[in-house]
Amino acid sequence: MKHNVKITLILISMFIVTQLIGLFVISVYQAPQNPLPYGMQPPQEVQEQFSIFHILISFVIAIGLFLLLIRLNADTFIRLWFFLVTALALALALNAFLIKTNLIYTSIISLVVAFILAYFKIFKRNIQVHNITELLIYPGIAAVLVPILNIFGIIVFLLIISLYDIWAVWHTQFMQKMAQYQINNLKFFTGFFIPYANKKEKDKIKQIKDKYLNKSDEFLEKKFKKAKIKVSLAILGGGDIVFPIIAAGVFYKTYLSIIPSLIIALFATFALLSLFIFARKGKFYPAMPFITIGIYLGMIVDWILIGLKVI
């Protein structure tokens, strides 16, 4: 098992919660009376003609730009970029919840709260804020992409992303380098991020915290490094979280039923859990190929049940 049972259950629970939040957010914006705010709602003709290749091109451009900024040591610009994207995604998700409260100016309220949360997430290192906001960011992103994808598009997209993930993790170690750069240089990570330690290391951490009460996180971090405390990291990348939401959302949009979407989310969860169980500690694995297989199996089950008119 890659992580201990407790950490594995936490990651899986966060994954499930994010999938459910994502389906809720997507269902809200599928209603004609609830278009995406902030000018994010695509025109009808764009929804009908948008190609999977446009998304892939945008994906390649974004990665290329990110690599260029890294090469230019533009860390501040990258943080600002991620801050704006984070704030917008959070605002979209929060707005979906506020719409259900019948409040007025929900999009404005959501944007203000989102900017505050994004500030603490990107510029102030806090594990709790980081992981809580991650639960909302990917539903917001998925809500933008679901309207411009159909079932064929998401099938092809998942296949290409899975092949890319295999290449980036096992062939070039690109993903590992990206994760290390985010954590060490940018001081944040796009995905679930759970540091944990064994009992011996936890005792050391407690001693340092007790000794240096009311000291800043930066000060404590230096002391932890000096004490050579070994902390393991349980991480799950943002892509591994958002793509299952998008797949489930496309099925919801297509069949106007939550059951096919829940089946896809369930199979994606089982696939991820299987990876955590059979993966070896200290080894890096591309999660998307495993999750994609789970999603494909969920799609097959959906089509069988739909053909039998069970759902």
C-alpha positions in Angstrom: 0.0 0.0 0.0 1.3 3.4 -1.0 0.1 5.2 2.2 -1.2 3.9 5.5 -4.9 3.1 5.9 -5.8 6.4 7.6 -4.1 8.6 4.9 -5.6 6.5 2.1 -9.1 6.8 3.5 -8.7 10.6 3.9 -7.6 10.9 0.2 -10.4 8.7 -1.0 -12.9 10.6 1.1 -11.7 13.9 -0.3 -11.9 12.5 -3.8 -15.5 11.3 -3.3 -16.6 14.6 -1.7 -15.1 16.6 -4.6 -16.9 14.4 -7.2 -20.2 14.9 -5.4 -19.7 18.7 -5.1 -18.7 18.7 -8.8 -22.0 17.0 -9.8 -24.0 19.4 -7.7 -22.3 22.4 -9.3 -22.7 21.1 -12.8 -26.4 20.3 -12.2 -27.0 23.8 -11.0 -25.5 25.4 -14.1 -27.2 22.9 -16.4 -30.5 24.7 -15.6 -31.3 27.3 -18.3 -32.0 29.9 -15.6 -28.5 29.5 -14.1 -25.9 30.4 -16.8 -22.3 30.5 -15.7 -21.4 33.9 -14.4 -18.4 36.1 -15.1 -18.8 35.7 -18.9 -17.9 32.0 -18.7 -21.1 30.7 -20.4 -20.2 29.6 -23.9 -22.6 30.6 -26.7 -24.8 27.8 -28.0 -23.0 27.6 -31.4 -19.7 27.2 -29.5 -21.1 24.4 -27.4 -22.2 22.6 -30.6 -19.1 23.0 -32.6 -16.3 23.0 -30.0 -13.8 20.3 -30.8 -11.8 18.2 -28.4 -8.7 19.3 -30.3 -9.3 22.9 -29.2 -9.1 21.8 -25.6 -6.0 19.8 -26.2 -4.3 22.7 -28.0 -5.2 25.0 -25.1 -3.8 22.4 -22.7 -0.5 22.2 -24.6 -0.3 26.0 -24.8 -0.9 26.3 -21.0 1.9 23.8 -20.2 4.3 25.4 -22.7 3.6 28.8 -21.1 4.1 27.4 -17.6 7.5 25.9 -18.6 8.6 29.2 -20.2 7.7 31.1 -17.1 9.7 28.6 -15.0 12.7 29.0 -17.3 12.4 32.8 -16.8 12.1 32.3 -13.0 8.8 34.2 -13.1 7.6 32.7 -9.8 5.6 35.8 -8.8 3.8 36.0 -12.2 3.0 32.2 -11.9 1.6 32.8 -8.4 -0.6 35.6 -9.7 -1.7 33.5 -12.6 -2.7 30.6 -10.3 -4.3 33.1 -7.9 -6.7 34.4 -10.5 -7.5 30.9 -11.9 -8.1 29.7 -8.3 -10.3 32.6 -7.4 -12.4 32.2 -10.5 -12.9 28.5 -10.1 -13.8 28.9 -6.4 -16.3 31.7 -7.3 -18.0 29.5 -9.8 -18.4 26.7 -7.3 -19.5 29.0 -4.4 -22.0 30.7 -6.6 -23.7 27.4 -7.4 -24.3 26.9 -3.7 -25.5 30.5 -3.1 -27.9 30.3 -6.0 -29.8 27.7 -4.0 -30.2 30.1 -1.1 -32.1 32.7 -3.2 -29.8 35.5 -2.2 -29.3 38.4 -4.5 -25.9 39.3 -6.0 -24.6 35.8 -5.5 -22.0 36.1 -8.1 -20.5 39.2 -6.4 -20.6 37.6 -3.0 -19.0 34.5 -4.3 -16.2 36.4 -6.1 -15.3 38.4 -2.9 -15.2 35.2 -0.8 -13.2 33.4 -3.5 -10.6 36.1 -3.7 -10.1 35.9 0.1 -9.7 32.2 0.0 -7.4 32.2 -3.0 -5.2 34.7 -1.2 -4.7 32.5 1.8 -4.3 29.5 -0.4 -1.6 30.9 -2.8 0.2 33.4 -0.6 -0.3 32.0 2.9 0.8 28.4 3.5 -2.0 26.6 5.3 -2.7 22.9 4.8 -6.3 23.2 6.0 -7.2 26.1 3.7 -5.4 24.4 0.8 -7.3 21.2 1.0 -10.7 22.7 1.7 -10.4 25.0 -1.3 -9.3 22.1 -3.5 -12.7 20.5 -2.8 -14.3 23.5 -4.7 -11.7 24.4 -7.3 -12.2 21.4 -9.5 -16.0 21.5 -9.6 -15.7 25.1 -10.7 -13.3 24.2 -13.5 -15.4 21.2 -14.6 -18.5 23.4 -14.8 -16.7 25.4 -17.5 -15.6 22.4 -19.6 -18.7 20.2 -19.4 -20.8 22.4 -21.7 -18.2 22.2 -24.6 -17.7 18.4 -24.5 -19.8 15.5 -25.6 -19.3 11.8 -24.8 -17.1 11.0 -27.8 -14.9 14.0 -26.8 -14.4 13.0 -23.2 -13.6 9.4 -24.2 -10.8 10.6 -26.6 -9.7 13.3 -24.1 -9.3 10.7 -21.3 -7.3 8.4 -23.5 -4.9 11.2 -24.6 -4.5 12.5 -21.1 -3.8 9.0 -19.8 -1.1 8.4 -22.4 0.4 11.8 -21.5 0.4 10.9 -17.8 2.2 7.7 -18.5 4.8 9.5 -20.5 5.2 12.4 -18.0 5.5 10.1 -14.9 7.3 7.0 -16.0 9.3 8.2 -19.1 10.4 11.7 -18.4 9.6 12.2 -14.6 8.1 15.5 -15.8 5.2 15.3 -13.3 7.5 14.7 -10.4 9.6 17.7 -11.3 6.5 19.9 -11.7 5.2 18.8 -8.3 8.6 19.5 -6.7 8.8 22.9 -8.3 5.4 23.9 -7.1 6.1 22.7 -3.5 9.7 24.1 -3.2 9.5 27.2 -5.3 5.9 28.3 -5.6 5.0 27.1 -2.1 1.7 25.5 -3.2 0.5 22.4 -5.0 -2.4 21.9 -7.4 -4.1 18.9 -5.9 -4.7 17.2 -2.5 -1.6 17.6 -0.3 -1.3 15.7 3.0 2.0 15.6 4.9 2.3 12.9 7.5 4.9 11.3 9.8 5.4 8.2 11.9 5.1 8.3 15.7 8.8 9.0 16.3 8.8 12.0 13.9 5.5 13.3 15.3 7.1 13.4 18.8 9.9 15.5 17.4 7.5 17.8 15.8 5.5 18.2 19.0 8.7 19.0 21.0 9.7 21.7 18.5 6.2 23.2 18.5 6.0 23.2 22.3 9.5 24.8 22.5 8.7 27.6 20.0 5.1 28.5 20.8 3.6 31.4 18.7 6.4 31.3 16.2 5.6 31.6 12.5 5.1 28.6 10.2 8.3 29.7 8.3 10.3 29.7 11.5 9.0 26.3 12.5 9.7 24.9 9.0 13.4 25.9 9.3 13.6 24.2 12.7 12.0 21.0 11.3 14.6 21.0 8.5 17.4 21.5 10.9 16.1 18.7 13.1 16.0 16.5 9.9 12.4 15.5 10.5 11.3 13.0 7.8 7.8 13.8 6.6 6.0 11.8 3.9 3.7 13.4 1.4 0.4 12.0 0.2 -0.6 13.9 -3.0 -3.2 13.5 -5.7 -2.8 15.8 -8.7 -5.6 18.2 -9.8 -6.0 16.5 -13.2 -6.7 13.2 -11.4 -9.5 14.9 -9.5 -11.1 17.1 -12.2 -11.3 14.7 -15.2 -13.6 12.2 -13.5 -15.9 15.1 -12.6 -15.9 16.3 -16.2 -16.7 12.7 -17.5 -19.5 12.3 -15.0 -20.8 15.8 -15.8 -20.9 15.1 -19.5 -23.0 12.0 -18.8 -25.3 14.1 -16.6 -25.7 16.7 -19.4 -26.3 14.0 -22.0 -28.8 11.8 -20.2 -30.3 14.4 -17.7 -30.0 11.9 -14.9 -27.7 11.8 -11.9 -27.5 8.0 -11.7 -25.2 7.5 -14.7 -22.9 10.2 -13.3 -22.8 8.6 -9.9 -21.9 5.3 -11.5 -19.0 6.9 -13.3 -17.8 8.6 -10.0 -18.1 5.3 -8.2 -16.0 3.3 -10.7 -13.4 6.1 -10.8 -13.2 6.0 -7.0 -12.8 2.2 -7.0 -10.0 2.5 -9.6 -8.2 5.1 -7.5 -8.5 3.1 -4.4 -7.1 0.0 -6.2 -4.1 2.1 -7.3 -3.5 3.2 -3.7 -3.8 -0.4 -2.4 -1.5 -2.1 -4.9 1.0 0.8 -5.4 4.3 0.5 -3.6 5.5 3.1 -1.1 8.1 5.5 -2.5 7.2 4.8 -6.1 5.5 7.2 -8.5 2.5 6.2 -10.5 0.4 7.9 -13.2 -3.1 7.9 -11.7 -5.0 8.8 -14.8 -4.6 5.5 -16.7 -6.1 3.7 -13.8 -8.9 6.3 -13.2 -9.7 6.3 -17.0 -10.1 2.5 -17.0 -12.5 2.9 -14.1 -14.4 5.7 -15.9 -14.6 3.6 -19.1 -16.0 0.6 -17.1 -18.6 3.0 -15.5 -19.6 4.2 -19.0 -20.1 0.6 -20.1 -22.2 -0.2 -17.1 -24.2 3.0 -17.8 -24.9 2.0 -21.4 -25.9 -1.5 -20.4 -28.3 -0.2 -17.8 -29.7 2.5 -20.2 -30.1 -0.2 -22.9 -32.0 -2.3 -20.5 -34.0 0.8 -19.5 -33.0 0.3 -15.9 -32.0 3.9 -15.6 
